[in-house]
Amino acid sequence: MQGKEIQELKNHIKGAFIGIAYGDAFGMPGEMWTPEIIHQKLGTVNEFRCGHRDNSISAKLKRGEVTDDTINSLLVLEMLCANHGKVDAAIFIEKLDEWIRTSNKSAAVVGPSTAKAIELIRSGVPMEETGKNGTTNGGAMKILPVGLACGLRAKPELRELAEEVAKLCMPTHGTSSAISAACAIAAGGALAVYGEKNINSIIEFMQEAAVYGERYGYTWGGPSVAGRMKMGKYFADHYPETEALSAIYTYVGTGISSTESIPAAAALFYLAKGNPGKCARYAANIGGDTDTIGAMACGICGAYSGADAFDPEEVMLLENVNDISFGELTEKIMNAVRV
């Protein structure tokens, strides 16, 4: 690979990591509120805000501060670095457990499936069983680094990608619906960073990955992730922007279920045509699990559009508030995968 190609690849990897934090922090203030309450208490969210005093989840968070969506994604990156770019769920769980024990924000932001699984693991239940009831979006919210690693190695292939995703999901989100959803998000990041420029091709690959992912984990009845992704795309294709967002909220859903927030994130990525700033504003105002939807959707947007699509001052804010370097994160994953 030539030097120019390496720099372009780094730009898209860096964009993915910026996008995760960007969408997370942008959506954080109104997390789990309805769009009506967001509008009432925050107006239209068009910039980074601190957590609102009336929001029990975000109240203590600073402007530009990230939540567990970004933190878990960085723990996944650390796991990949410790295991030559491949998934080792035991390493991840060890890092996650340590963060939960030591972080002053974990109690407010850790999701129900993750909290229950960690409790079971601490009590001695095998990791192969602890995620059998995990249906929420905690598997998908942290999965993008796995997708990026797959896209860095070669053109993404469904079986390899799904097996890596399933290994990471099993301890906390080991149901077919959660793994299907995580496969969709990983696939979007993988194909975008690989260099696919056709938005429709990325969405179609995400849908294929969601269907493929259903064969893994504990079978769980419920709506189809791929089916709801198609519904969200239909709204984006046929409705004016405001009506499309309302329809995604009402019919696709934006709650913590993996069958809602992941199809919603895919729809926002598609509606924004890969523009991370536009996508973050959609996510922050749509209602529901705004920060998680923002992290997933904007992470894929960043992988698609690259780091140059972000305002440098906003990137600096994210780095300073959260004590992270997106350049260092980029080098870490590239070294782990040995690009």
Stockholm file with secondary structure:
# STOCKHOLM 1.0

chainA/1-339         MQGKEIQELKNHIKGAFIGIAYGDAFGMPGEMWTPEIIHQKLGTVNEFRCGHRDNSISAKLKRGEVTDDTINSLLVLEMLCANHGKVDAAIFIEKLDEWIRTSNKSAAVVGPSTAKAIELIRSGVPMEETGKNGTTNGGAMKILPVGLACGLRAKPELRELAEEVAKLCMPTHGTSSAISAACAIAAGGALAVYGEKNINSIIEFMQEAAVYGERYGYTWGGPSVAGRMKMGKYFADHYPETEALSAIYTYVGTGISSTESIPAAAALFYLAKGNPGKCARYAANIGGDTDTIGAMACGICGAYSGADAFDPEEVMLLENVNDISFGELTEKIMNAVRV
#=GR chainA/1-339 SS CCHHHHHHHHHHHHHHHHHHHHHHHHHGGGTTBCHHHHHHHHCSCCSCCCCCTTCTTTTTCCTTCCCHHHHHHHHHHHHHHHTTTSCCHHHHHHHHHHHHHHCSSHHHHCCHHHHHHHHHHHTTCCHHHHTTTCCBTHHHHTCHHHHHHHHHHSSCCHHHHHHHHHHHHTTTCCBHHHHHHHHHHHHHHHHHHHTCCCHHHHHHHHHHHHHHHTTSSBCCCSCCHHHHHHHHHHHHHHSCHHHHHHHIIIIICCSSBHHHHHHHHHHHHHHTTTCHHHHHHHHHHHCBSHHHHHHHHHHHHHHHHCGGGSCHHHHHHHHHHHTCCHHHHHHHHHHHHTC
#=GC SS_cons         CCHHHHHHHHHHHHHHHHHHHHHHHHHGGGTTBCHHHHHHHHCSCCSCCCCCTTCTTTTTCCTTCCCHHHHHHHHHHHHHHHTTTSCCHHHHHHHHHHHHHHCSSHHHHCCHHHHHHHHHHHTTCCHHHHTTTCCBTHHHHTCHHHHHHHHHHSSCCHHHHHHHHHHHHTTTCCBHHHHHHHHHHHHHHHHHHHTCCCHHHHHHHHHHHHHHHTTSSBCCCSCCHHHHHHHHHHHHHHSCHHHHHHHIIIIICCSSBHHHHHHHHHHHHHHTTTCHHHHHHHHHHHCBSHHHHHHHHHHHHHHHHCGGGSCHHHHHHHHHHHTCCHHHHHHHHHHHHTC
//
